Amino acid sequence: MKRFFVLIVVAAISQLSIAQEGVPVYLDYLTDNYYLLHPSMAGAASCGKVRGTARQQWFDQEDAPNLQTLSFNTGIGQNSGIGAIIFNDRNGYHSQTGAYLSYAYHLKVGGGYGELNRLSFGANVGMVQSRLDETDFDPLDFDPVVAGVLVSDSYFNVDIGMSYFYKEFYGHFTVKNAVFQNREIYTEGFESSNQRRYIATLGYVFSPTKSAWQFEPSVLYQRTDQTEEQFVDINAKAYYDMNDNSQFFGGLSFRQSFESAEFVNGNDINNIQEQNLSLLSPIVGVKYKEFTFAYTYSYQFGDIKFDNGGFHQLTLGIDFLCRQERWSCNCPAVNR
């Protein structure tokens, strides 16, 4: 029986986003919401998009991690796009809220009329407030660092990125928190705690001839600069066009961290083992006319975890101001 383990280790292997500043990287992007990760996707699609997500982990755990996001993006003119994101992220005594504004420029680099061959550049400019609630801490457990009050700190930051689409192939690369900022709430007297992150995505859409099905394998890689944390998502999605106004989609994502955490197995303090963060996430969703609904469930593998419950996420969306022109490709991220 596993009775003892290091608390910081459990936090590291149980939580998807480890010390992430800004919007955490969950699986929102797989529910028709790549803009949430990559600012270069602002206005990239043939429709404007509004997407709302709500994520809750461990329903039977008090103050369990939860996240809510609301995003909007649309094209303006022939080559530009704008967008906005607001989010609220809470994990126990720690929480953060923030808002971003985005601009993207889309440049056609080759091909004939209607052939998708486009390079996009985008940036987010935002403000994030971090909070640490110490009001419930035991005042009798004296610690000179703990003030027993609600501590907060706000900081400004920028994300920059680029995307490339060539027919059914796509790639994205984004630098999150590109400007180093020192959050005094966590790093008073220390070096900057800002977590610059690099996110890269590659994917391709396969479409069998004269079939209503489309298949989309993709991969996402993230690296945090200062802590050197890394993980990879290996994804597979399928789309089925039921008619001109509706589409069903489903998929499976596997997330694996590169780092392992140590824990003590049983009562023997010398029996130290290691475990990586491993998650399996099925996704189901439907598009009906301009509406999108999706559900994602994530299951964590491993011997050490808080409980056997999974992580639940809902996505609701609506498209608007859709253009009649479509690219001559099977590319769900940009074609309606």
C-alpha positions in Angstrom: 0.0 0.0 0.0 1.3 3.4 -1.0 1.1 5.5 2.2 3.9 8.0 1.9 5.0 10.3 -0.8 6.5 13.7 -1.2 3.7 16.4 -1.6 5.5 18.4 -4.2 6.0 15.3 -6.3 2.2 14.4 -6.2 1.4 18.0 -7.3 3.8 17.6 -10.2 2.5 14.4 -11.5 -1.2 15.0 -10.8 -1.7 18.4 -12.5 -1.6 18.8 -16.2 -0.3 22.3 -16.2 2.8 22.6 -13.9 3.3 26.2 -12.8 2.0 27.6 -16.0 1.5 31.3 -16.2 -1.3 32.5 -18.5 -3.9 30.1 -20.0 -2.8 26.5 -19.0 -2.4 24.1 -21.9 -5.1 21.5 -21.5 -6.9 19.9 -24.5 -9.1 22.9 -25.4 -7.3 23.3 -28.7 -8.6 19.9 -30.0 -12.2 21.2 -29.7 -11.9 23.6 -32.6 -10.0 26.2 -30.6 -6.4 26.4 -31.7 -6.6 30.2 -31.2 -6.5 29.6 -27.4 -2.9 28.5 -27.8 -1.7 30.2 -31.0 -2.4 34.0 -31.5 -1.6 33.6 -35.2 -4.9 31.7 -35.5 -6.9 34.9 -34.8 -9.2 35.4 -37.8 -7.7 32.4 -39.7 -10.9 30.6 -40.2 -13.7 31.4 -42.7 -16.0 32.2 -39.7 -15.6 34.3 -36.6 -15.6 32.1 -33.5 -16.7 32.4 -29.9 -15.6 29.5 -27.7 -16.2 28.9 -24.0 -14.6 26.1 -22.0 -15.0 24.9 -18.4 -12.7 22.3 -16.8 -13.1 20.7 -13.4 -10.8 18.1 -11.8 -11.5 15.7 -8.9 -15.1 16.6 -8.1 -14.8 15.1 -4.6 -11.7 17.2 -3.7 -12.2 20.6 -2.1 -10.5 23.5 -4.0 -9.7 21.1 -6.9 -8.1 22.7 -10.0 -10.6 24.3 -12.3 -10.4 26.6 -15.4 -12.8 28.7 -17.3 -12.0 30.4 -20.6 -13.9 32.6 -23.1 -12.4 33.5 -26.4 -13.4 35.4 -29.5 -11.7 35.8 -32.9 -12.6 37.0 -36.3 -11.1 38.1 -39.6 -11.1 41.8 -40.6 -10.4 42.9 -44.1 -8.6 40.6 -46.5 -5.5 39.6 -44.4 -6.0 40.5 -40.8 -7.6 39.0 -37.7 -8.3 40.1 -34.2 -9.3 38.3 -31.0 -9.7 38.4 -27.3 -9.3 35.9 -24.4 -10.4 36.1 -20.8 -9.7 33.2 -18.3 -10.0 32.2 -14.7 -7.7 29.5 -13.3 -7.8 28.2 -9.7 -5.7 25.5 -8.0 -6.2 25.3 -4.3 -4.9 28.5 -2.6 -3.4 29.7 -5.9 -5.4 31.4 -8.6 -4.9 33.6 -11.7 -7.2 35.7 -13.9 -6.3 37.4 -17.1 -7.3 38.9 -20.4 -5.5 39.1 -23.8 -6.1 41.0 -27.0 -4.8 39.6 -30.3 -3.8 40.6 -33.7 -2.8 38.4 -36.6 -1.7 39.0 -40.2 -2.3 36.2 -42.8 -0.1 36.2 -45.9 -0.8 34.0 -48.9 2.6 32.8 -50.1 1.7 30.7 -53.2 -0.8 28.6 -55.0 -3.8 29.6 -57.2 -7.0 31.1 -56.2 -8.7 29.1 -53.5 -5.6 26.9 -52.8 -4.5 27.1 -49.2 -0.9 28.1 -48.9 -0.6 30.7 -46.2 1.8 32.0 -43.5 0.3 33.8 -40.5 1.9 35.9 -37.7 0.2 36.8 -34.5 0.6 38.3 -31.1 -1.2 38.5 -27.8 -0.9 41.4 -25.4 -2.3 40.8 -22.0 -2.5 41.4 -18.2 -2.6 38.6 -15.6 -3.3 38.8 -11.9 -1.9 36.1 -9.7 -3.3 35.5 -6.1 -2.2 33.5 -3.1 -4.9 33.1 -0.4 -3.3 32.6 3.0 -6.3 33.5 5.1 -7.1 29.9 5.9 -3.6 29.0 7.0 -3.2 28.1 10.6 -1.8 31.2 12.4 -0.3 29.0 15.2 2.1 27.4 12.6 4.5 30.3 12.6 6.2 30.9 9.3 7.8 34.3 8.7 7.0 34.0 5.0 3.2 33.5 5.6 1.4 36.7 6.3 -2.1 35.2 6.6 -3.6 37.6 4.1 -4.7 37.5 0.4 -1.6 38.4 -1.6 -1.9 39.5 -5.2 0.3 40.7 -8.0 -0.4 41.8 -11.6 1.9 41.6 -14.6 1.9 42.4 -18.3 3.1 40.0 -20.9 3.2 39.2 -24.6 2.8 36.0 -26.7 4.1 35.8 -30.2 3.6 33.1 -32.8 3.3 31.9 -36.4 1.3 29.4 -38.3 1.7 27.8 -41.7 -1.1 26.0 -43.7 -0.5 24.2 -47.0 -3.6 22.4 -48.1 -4.2 19.7 -45.5 -1.0 20.2 -43.6 -0.6 22.7 -40.8 2.0 23.8 -38.3 2.0 26.3 -35.4 4.8 27.7 -33.2 4.2 30.1 -30.3 6.3 31.6 -27.5 4.2 32.3 -24.4 5.2 34.9 -21.9 7.9 36.2 -24.2 8.7 39.2 -21.9 10.4 38.3 -18.6 8.5 39.6 -15.6 9.2 39.2 -11.9 6.1 38.3 -9.8 6.9 39.5 -6.3 4.1 37.3 -5.0 6.3 34.2 -5.4 9.8 35.5 -6.0 10.5 38.3 -3.6 14.3 38.5 -3.3 14.9 35.9 -6.0 15.4 35.9 -9.8 12.5 36.3 -12.2 9.8 33.5 -11.9 8.4 34.1 -15.4 7.8 30.9 -17.2 8.5 31.4 -20.9 7.0 28.5 -22.8 7.4 27.2 -26.3 4.5 25.4 -28.0 4.8 23.6 -31.3 2.0 21.8 -33.2 2.0 19.7 -36.4 -0.9 18.0 -38.1 -2.4 16.6 -41.3 -5.9 15.9 -42.4 -6.5 12.7 -44.5 -9.7 12.4 -46.6 -10.6 9.1 -48.3 -12.0 9.7 -51.8 -15.8 10.1 -51.9 -16.1 9.6 -48.2 -17.9 11.6 -45.5 -15.0 10.8 -43.1 -11.8 12.9 -42.4 -8.9 11.8 -40.2 -6.5 14.2 -38.4 -3.4 13.0 -36.6 -1.5 15.7 -34.8 1.2 16.2 -32.2 1.8 19.1 -29.7 5.1 19.7 -27.9 5.6 22.1 -25.0 8.7 23.2 -23.1 9.0 25.5 -20.2 12.2 27.5 -20.4 13.2 28.1 -16.8 12.2 24.8 -15.2 12.9 22.7 -18.4 9.6 20.8 -18.0 8.4 19.2 -21.2 5.5 17.1 -22.4 4.1 15.9 -25.7 0.5 15.2 -26.9 -0.1 12.6 -29.5 -3.6 13.1 -31.0 -6.0 11.4 -33.4 -9.3 12.9 -34.5 -12.0 11.8 -36.9 -14.8 13.9 -38.5 -18.0 12.6 -40.1 -20.1 14.9 -42.2 -23.7 14.0 -41.5 -25.1 16.7 -43.9 -24.4 20.2 -45.0 -25.3 21.6 -41.6 -23.9 19.1 -39.1 -20.7 17.2 -38.3 -19.8 14.7 -35.7 -16.2 14.5 -34.4 -14.3 12.4 -31.9 -10.8 11.7 -31.0 -8.2 10.4 -28.5 -5.2 12.2 -27.0 -2.3 10.8 -25.1 -0.1 13.2 -23.0 3.3 12.1 -21.7 5.7 14.2 -19.6 9.4 13.9 -20.2 10.3 14.3 -16.5 9.6 11.7 -13.8 8.9 12.4 -10.1 10.2 10.3 -7.2 7.9 8.8 -4.6 8.3 6.3 -1.7 6.5 3.0 -2.3 5.0 1.5 0.8 6.7 2.0 4.3 10.2 1.4 3.1 11.8 4.9 2.7 14.6 3.3 0.7 12.1 1.9 -1.9 12.1 5.0 -4.1 10.3 4.8 -7.5 9.7 7.2 -10.3 6.5 8.1 -12.2 5.8 10.3 -15.2 2.6 12.2 -15.9 0.5 10.1 -18.4 -3.0 11.0 -19.4 -5.4 9.5 -21.9 -8.3 11.7 -23.1 -11.2 10.8 -25.3 -13.0 13.6 -27.0 -16.5 13.7 -28.5 -18.3 16.6 -30.1 -20.8 17.8 -32.7 -21.3 20.8 -34.9 -24.8 21.8 -35.8 -25.2 24.8 -38.1 -23.2 27.6 -36.3 -23.1 25.8 -32.9 -20.4 23.6 -31.5 -20.5 21.3 -28.4 -17.7 19.0 -27.1 -16.9 17.0 -24.1 -13.4 15.8 -23.0 -12.5 13.3 -20.3 -9.0 12.8 -19.1 -7.8 9.7 -17.2 -4.5 9.7 -15.4 -2.3 6.6 -15.3 0.1 5.7 -12.5 0.3 4.4 -8.9 0.2 7.9 -7.3 -2.8 10.1 -7.8 -5.3 12.0 -5.6 -8.3 9.8 -6.5 -9.7 7.6 -9.3 -11.9 10.4 -10.7 -11.0 11.9 -14.0 -10.9 15.4 -15.4 -14.0 16.8 -17.2 -14.1 19.6 -19.7 -17.0 21.1 -21.7 -16.7 23.3 -24.7 -19.5 25.5 -26.2 -19.1 27.5 -29.3 -20.8 29.6 -31.9 -19.7 30.7 -35.3 -20.7 34.1 -36.9 -20.0 36.3 -40.0 -19.1 33.2 -42.1 -17.7 33.9 -45.5 -19.0 32.0 -48.6 -15.5 31.4 -49.9 -13.9 28.2 -48.9 -10.4 26.9 -49.4 -10.2 23.9 -51.8 -8.9 21.5 -49.1 -10.2 19.4 -46.3 -9.0 21.6 -43.5 -11.5 21.9 -40.6 -9.5 24.5 -38.7 -10.0 27.1 -41.4 -12.9 25.9 -43.5 -16.4 25.9 -42.0 
